[in-house]
Amino acid sequence: MSERLSLLSSVRGHGDPAADVYDEHPPRMGFFTDTSLCIGCKACEVACKEWNRVPEDGLNFTGMSFDNSEGLSADTWRHVAFIEQRKPVGDSQANFQHTGATVELDSDFRWLMSSDVCKHCTDAACLDVCPTGALFRTEFGTVVVQEDICNGCGYCVPACPYGVIGKREDDGRVWKCTLCYDRLGEGMEPACAKACPTNSIQFGELDELRVRAAGRVEQLQQAGVLDVRLYGEDPGDGVGGDGAFFLLLDEPEVYGLPPDPIATTHDLPRMWRNAAIAAAGLLGAVGASFAGRR
Amino acid sequence: MVAEAEFTSYYGRPIVKEPTWQALDIAGYLFLGGLAGASSTLAAGAQLSGRPGLARPLKLGAAGAISLSLVALVRDLGRPARFLNMLRVFKPTSPMSVGVWILSAYAPAAGVAALAELVPLGRLSPLAKLGTAGAALIGPAVASYTGVLIANTATPAWHEGHREMPFVFVGSAASAAAGLGLLGAPLVENAPAQRLAVIGALAEITAVRLLERRVGIVAETYHRGHAGTLMRSAEALTLAGLAGASLTGRRSRFGAAVSGAALLAASACARFGIFEAGRESARDPKYTVVPQRERMQAERP
């Protein structure tokens, strides 16, 4: 399983990462987090902590709106971001049809909320750089750490272009979202999606989620909501597309997401080539140092 | 001076995570590993050209440096007892995995070459020759792969300079090994160390300049704060060591030793400076967002 490592897991535009490892496997599963539906209740954060027995890591007052978990880390696998903006929610002339009632929107203030999570990248840098094979690709196409193998080298931490995976200090190993691998095996949906009261977190087959997301973008655009975009759904992006993608209402960096993340392993062939040239150069330089009379 | 770049962020919080590695362990390893690798190669040349007085300190230094490196690398693990889990797999996509296998071949060879120096006539034994030759051939890989190790991360100061980093690292390693040679060898034998000092120092200075030009706005992290101090010290010490080695390296034993020490210190400063610049670049979301936005604009105007 994890022993069967693909040498080039980072070939661009390959949408079925589990196929590199398994002859037969279930469809790729993932999350579509529709932030336009998020109400900032943090049920996902709580459900994740409870189900996965993630340790408490501080109940802080951050001053960052209602955010008190700050960001994804070894002990925060779902993080709800809160952004307060002086921007209209939608076209200021538009009327929102909301549970039958018509709401007149004349405010120029909006509150964005978004539940962030591990992206379970198609080209996962954390998995690529893991020197022990502790990080592996599951049959569902997700990326999971095997905690009985991880030796805490920490390479995956700076490798992740989203800053997701982190080291648990008192434990020494790295931890992140498993997309509830244990629940998936039993045919259950992940704890966060199960707990989400507004269906902002949608779990399912990735292909189906992409279709659903495209429909939702169209719907919101017709309703006059500005700046609607999908993030991480494109298999042509720098990480080969995310297994957990998002509908955002502003630029990714507003939510603390990188605008154009890449799995740096894509540059690895060039890096190895330059390292080989440099090593040969060193041999040559030493040889040249002995060319002389003394 | 360029104007402050405009960018947005989530309350100024970092996007990527800074490395959890300890500077003493990992920047220390980048220095010691480079020193060891290049020293082994220089030592073999010294032995082949009949300079045992140059070969000896280099072999002993290489074995000492790589032993300290292994201690630092294991100590930096979150679970040091699981060090051997590194040997479960070989993954070309993981520079750390490749490095572990390079070190597994290099360290015993460097150890044998050094041990033989401590036994009378030991270096003439076939095993010692094999160790010396093996360490000399694998040494350059030890010195250069670490450039890929840190560049294959999302840390902006490291990855944006991924093309130049292996050249910076071998230049720094060559200059450090030359420094060790100047420090430890008798005057009559130190000419190759002096020549390597010139090549290594010039290569390092050039490669650092190219890297700083390539990384754009991220170059700030190499110029400011603690990293800036270290990088400036590295360059000053390199130039001082270079001048000292050229002017007094063949006439004064004291001059050669001081120049050698300056080159060793320069290499250490450069590695700690690059390490610090990486950490700094990960802490500020500007260095993640601005280069990515620039890349997006260049690709999709």
HADDOCK unambig.tbl for C-alpha pairs under 7 A between the chains (distance, minus, plus):
assign (segid A and resid 7 and name CA) (segid B and resid 91 and name CA) 6.94 0.50 0.50
assign (segid A and resid 7 and name CA) (segid B and resid 92 and name CA) 6.71 0.50 0.50
assign (segid A and resid 7 and name CA) (segid B and resid 93 and name CA) 6.82 0.50 0.50
assign (segid A and resid 64 and name CA) (segid B and resid 11 and name CA) 6.89 0.50 0.50
assign (segid A and resid 128 and name CA) (segid B and resid 93 and name CA) 5.32 0.50 0.50
assign (segid A and resid 128 and name CA) (segid B and resid 94 and name CA) 5.85 0.50 0.50
assign (segid A and resid 129 and name CA) (segid B and resid 93 and name CA) 5.95 0.50 0.50
assign (segid A and resid 129 and name CA) (segid B and resid 94 and name CA) 3.93 0.50 0.50
assign (segid A and resid 129 and name CA) (segid B and resid 95 and name CA) 6.81 0.50 0.50
assign (segid A and resid 130 and name CA) (segid B and resid 94 and name CA) 6.20 0.50 0.50
assign (segid A and resid 131 and name CA) (segid B and resid 86 and name CA) 5.73 0.50 0.50
assign (segid A and resid 131 and name CA) (segid B and resid 91 and name CA) 6.81 0.50 0.50
assign (segid A and resid 131 and name CA) (segid B and resid 94 and name CA) 5.92 0.50 0.50
assign (segid A and resid 131 and name CA) (segid B and resid 96 and name CA) 5.89 0.50 0.50
assign (segid A and resid 131 and name CA) (segid B and resid 97 and name CA) 4.56 0.50 0.50
assign (segid A and resid 132 and name CA) (segid B and resid 85 and name CA) 5.48 0.50 0.50
assign (segid A and resid 132 and name CA) (segid B and resid 86 and name CA) 4.71 0.50 0.50
assign (segid A and resid 132 and name CA) (segid B and resid 88 and name CA) 6.14 0.50 0.50
assign (segid A and resid 132 and name CA) (segid B and resid 89 and name CA) 6.19 0.50 0.50
assign (segid A and resid 133 and name CA) (segid B and resid 89 and name CA) 6.62 0.50 0.50
assign (segid A and resid 149 and name CA) (segid B and resid 85 and name CA) 6.79 0.50 0.50
assign (segid A and resid 151 and name CA) (segid B and resid 77 and name CA) 6.39 0.50 0.50
assign (segid A and resid 151 and name CA) (segid B and resid 78 and name CA) 6.06 0.50 0.50
assign (segid A and resid 151 and name CA) (segid B and resid 79 and name CA) 4.80 0.50 0.50
assign (segid A and resid 151 and name CA) (segid B and resid 80 and name CA) 6.84 0.50 0.50
assign (segid A and resid 151 and name CA) (segid B and resid 82 and name CA) 5.23 0.50 0.50
assign (segid A and resid 151 and name CA) (segid B and resid 83 and name CA) 6.52 0.50 0.50
assign (segid A and resid 151 and name CA) (segid B and resid 85 and name CA) 6.96 0.50 0.50
assign (segid A and resid 152 and name CA) (segid B and resid 77 and name CA) 5.13 0.50 0.50
assign (segid A and resid 152 and name CA) (segid B and resid 78 and name CA) 4.00 0.50 0.50
assign (segid A and resid 152 and name CA) (segid B and resid 79 and name CA) 5.50 0.50 0.50
assign (segid A and resid 153 and name CA) (segid B and resid 77 and name CA) 4.73 0.50 0.50
assign (segid A and resid 153 and name CA) (segid B and resid 78 and name CA) 6.22 0.50 0.50
assign (segid A and resid 154 and name CA) (segid B and resid 20 and name CA) 6.24 0.50 0.50
assign (segid A and resid 157 and name CA) (segid B and resid 17 and name CA) 6.25 0.50 0.50
assign (segid A and resid 157 and name CA) (segid B and resid 19 and name CA) 6.25 0.50 0.50
assign (segid A and resid 158 and name CA) (segid B and resid 16 and name CA) 6.78 0.50 0.50
assign (segid A and resid 158 and name CA) (segid B and resid 17 and name CA) 5.45 0.50 0.50
assign (segid A and resid 158 and name CA) (segid B and resid 18 and name CA) 5.68 0.50 0.50
assign (segid A and resid 158 and name CA) (segid B and resid 19 and name CA) 5.11 0.50 0.50
assign (segid A and resid 158 and name CA) (segid B and resid 153 and name CA) 5.52 0.50 0.50
assign (segid A and resid 158 and name CA) (segid B and resid 154 and name CA) 5.77 0.50 0.50
assign (segid A and resid 158 and name CA) (segid B and resid 155 and name CA) 6.05 0.50 0.50
assign (segid A and resid 159 and name CA) (segid B and resid 152 and name CA) 6.94 0.50 0.50
assign (segid A and resid 159 and name CA) (segid B and resid 153 and name CA) 4.05 0.50 0.50
assign (segid A and resid 159 and name CA) (segid B and resid 154 and name CA) 5.04 0.50 0.50
assign (segid A and resid 160 and name CA) (segid B and resid 154 and name CA) 6.24 0.50 0.50
assign (segid A and resid 161 and name CA) (segid B and resid 16 and name CA) 5.97 0.50 0.50
assign (segid A and resid 161 and name CA) (segid B and resid 154 and name CA) 5.17 0.50 0.50
assign (segid A and resid 162 and name CA) (segid B and resid 15 and name CA) 6.21 0.50 0.50
assign (segid A and resid 162 and name CA) (segid B and resid 16 and name CA) 5.53 0.50 0.50
assign (segid A and resid 163 and name CA) (segid B and resid 15 and name CA) 5.76 0.50 0.50
assign (segid A and resid 163 and name CA) (segid B and resid 16 and name CA) 3.91 0.50 0.50
assign (segid A and resid 163 and name CA) (segid B and resid 17 and name CA) 4.68 0.50 0.50
assign (segid A and resid 172 and name CA) (segid B and resid 78 and name CA) 3.69 0.50 0.50
assign (segid A and resid 172 and name CA) (segid B and resid 79 and name CA) 5.74 0.50 0.50
assign (segid A and resid 173 and name CA) (segid B and resid 78 and name CA) 5.74 0.50 0.50
assign (segid A and resid 173 and name CA) (segid B and resid 79 and name CA) 6.98 0.50 0.50
assign (segid A and resid 253 and name CA) (segid B and resid 8 and name CA) 6.10 0.50 0.50
assign (segid A and resid 253 and name CA) (segid B and resid 9 and name CA) 5.12 0.50 0.50
assign (segid A and resid 253 and name CA) (segid B and resid 10 and name CA) 6.61 0.50 0.50
assign (segid A and resid 254 and name CA) (segid B and resid 8 and name CA) 5.99 0.50 0.50
assign (segid A and resid 254 and name CA) (segid B and resid 9 and name CA) 5.05 0.50 0.50
assign (segid A and resid 254 and name CA) (segid B and resid 10 and name CA) 5.22 0.50 0.50
assign (segid A and resid 255 and name CA) (segid B and resid 10 and name CA) 5.51 0.50 0.50
assign (segid A and resid 256 and name CA) (segid B and resid 9 and name CA) 5.82 0.50 0.50
assign (segid A and resid 256 and name CA) (segid B and resid 10 and name CA) 4.67 0.50 0.50
assign (segid A and resid 256 and name CA) (segid B and resid 15 and name CA) 5.87 0.50 0.50
assign (segid A and resid 257 and name CA) (segid B and resid 15 and name CA) 6.38 0.50 0.50
assign (segid A and resid 258 and name CA) (segid B and resid 15 and name CA) 6.59 0.50 0.50
assign (segid A and resid 258 and name CA) (segid B and resid 288 and name CA) 6.95 0.50 0.50
assign (segid A and resid 258 and name CA) (segid B and resid 289 and name CA) 6.21 0.50 0.50
assign (segid A and resid 259 and name CA) (segid B and resid 289 and name CA) 6.55 0.50 0.50
assign (segid A and resid 259 and name CA) (segid B and resid 292 and name CA) 6.42 0.50 0.50
assign (segid A and resid 259 and name CA) (segid B and resid 293 and name CA) 6.77 0.50 0.50
assign (segid A and resid 260 and name CA) (segid B and resid 292 and name CA) 5.47 0.50 0.50
assign (segid A and resid 264 and name CA) (segid B and resid 152 and name CA) 5.55 0.50 0.50
assign (segid A and resid 264 and name CA) (segid B and resid 153 and name CA) 6.16 0.50 0.50
assign (segid A and resid 264 and name CA) (segid B and resid 154 and name CA) 6.64 0.50 0.50
assign (segid A and resid 265 and name CA) (segid B and resid 93 and name CA) 6.71 0.50 0.50
assign (segid A and resid 265 and name CA) (segid B and resid 152 and name CA) 6.31 0.50 0.50
assign (segid A and resid 268 and name CA) (segid B and resid 152 and name CA) 6.90 0.50 0.50
assign (segid A and resid 271 and name CA) (segid B and resid 148 and name CA) 5.97 0.50 0.50
assign (segid A and resid 271 and name CA) (segid B and resid 162 and name CA) 6.44 0.50 0.50
assign (segid A and resid 271 and name CA) (segid B and resid 163 and name CA) 6.25 0.50 0.50
assign (segid A and resid 272 and name CA) (segid B and resid 148 and name CA) 6.90 0.50 0.50
assign (segid A and resid 274 and name CA) (segid B and resid 163 and name CA) 6.69 0.50 0.50
assign (segid A and resid 274 and name CA) (segid B and resid 166 and name CA) 6.54 0.50 0.50
assign (segid A and resid 275 and name CA) (segid B and resid 144 and name CA) 5.37 0.50 0.50
assign (segid A and resid 275 and name CA) (segid B and resid 145 and name CA) 6.02 0.50 0.50
assign (segid A and resid 275 and name CA) (segid B and resid 148 and name CA) 6.97 0.50 0.50
assign (segid A and resid 275 and name CA) (segid B and resid 166 and name CA) 5.13 0.50 0.50
assign (segid A and resid 278 and name CA) (segid B and resid 144 and name CA) 6.45 0.50 0.50
assign (segid A and resid 278 and name CA) (segid B and resid 166 and name CA) 6.09 0.50 0.50
assign (segid A and resid 278 and name CA) (segid B and resid 167 and name CA) 5.38 0.50 0.50
assign (segid A and resid 278 and name CA) (segid B and resid 170 and name CA) 6.40 0.50 0.50
assign (segid A and resid 279 and name CA) (segid B and resid 140 and name CA) 4.68 0.50 0.50
assign (segid A and resid 279 and name CA) (segid B and resid 141 and name CA) 5.68 0.50 0.50
assign (segid A and resid 279 and name CA) (segid B and resid 144 and name CA) 5.77 0.50 0.50
assign (segid A and resid 279 and name CA) (segid B and resid 170 and name CA) 6.95 0.50 0.50
assign (segid A and resid 282 and name CA) (segid B and resid 140 and name CA) 6.19 0.50 0.50
assign (segid A and resid 282 and name CA) (segid B and resid 170 and name CA) 6.45 0.50 0.50
assign (segid A and resid 283 and name CA) (segid B and resid 140 and name CA) 6.70 0.50 0.50
assign (segid A and resid 285 and name CA) (segid B and resid 196 and name CA) 6.71 0.50 0.50
assign (segid A and resid 285 and name CA) (segid B and resid 199 and name CA) 6.87 0.50 0.50
assign (segid A and resid 286 and name CA) (segid B and resid 41 and name CA) 6.99 0.50 0.50
assign (segid A and resid 286 and name CA) (segid B and resid 42 and name CA) 5.94 0.50 0.50
assign (segid A and resid 286 and name CA) (segid B and resid 196 and name CA) 6.32 0.50 0.50
assign (segid A and resid 289 and name CA) (segid B and resid 192 and name CA) 4.70 0.50 0.50
assign (segid A and resid 289 and name CA) (segid B and resid 195 and name CA) 5.19 0.50 0.50
assign (segid A and resid 289 and name CA) (segid B and resid 196 and name CA) 5.43 0.50 0.50
assign (segid A and resid 290 and name CA) (segid B and resid 192 and name CA) 5.31 0.50 0.50
assign (segid A and resid 294 and name CA) (segid B and resid 191 and name CA) 6.27 0.50 0.50
